[in-house]
């Protein structure tokens, strides 16, 4: 899914969780966790492509890039790094390990980190084998789900319609809940 949709879904779902649990979760932190998996994998690739273009020399033929299948892609060092980072950041086991480590460091669950889990769970059904299927079981298993590619126009339209609906739903839910968990004079504990 594109990074804006990831950010919007993370904010909506974590806000929903916060309302459900009646616990304050800092949404912008959850959103940062929610986009981090792609920033630390595709972001690296984008930065590398831009630098290649700016400094010439190793400039890449974008059409060739589009046409490449993962097997060929992984013969190029930068793609090997990207693939490793993609595996690392899109694994539920890596997420769980970090969540537990942070739990012991901060002596409480960092609920904003669930944005990371939301990212992985969203990616599983929205990536097909054609483009970076989600390696959510890495490194235990190589198995990946062959989902629907999020890049198709009909899917994007449906996705953003669903996002708008989710925000309308949250707006109503938030008003109805009357925010009893956040009395104005009480210092809030941010997670
Ligand atoms: Zn992703």
Boltz pocket constraint, residues with backbone or C-beta under 6 A from the ligand:
constraints:
  - pocket:
      binder: B
      contacts: [[A, 1], [A, 37], [A, 38], [A, 90], [A, 119], [A, 123]]
      max_distance: 6.0
